[in-house]
Amino acid sequence: MEVALAIAIAVFCLVTIMGLLPVGLTSGQATAGETAANGILNEVLADLRATGPTIPSGASATSQQFGIAIPATGTTSQTRFISRLREYLPPR
């Protein structure tokens, strides 16, 4: 009788662990995607910050590593870049 009860408890625990396994894997994939997106964004921001000031002040420039065009003062193409960046981020 005790052996049957011990086997039943062991089976219950294994079924529970097997049921939680897909949830853990999905969470791990989402975390990996967010980490990758964060790393890419950090690299892009570092590249933009490393781009020096323009001479004359307000002129257009290009970032060194990724070649991102930084438009002259008064234009709005920066907004388009940030809004397009959301296409590459994983859904929440």
Helices and strands as residue ranges (DSSP letters): H 2-50, E 61-62, E 69-70, H 77-85
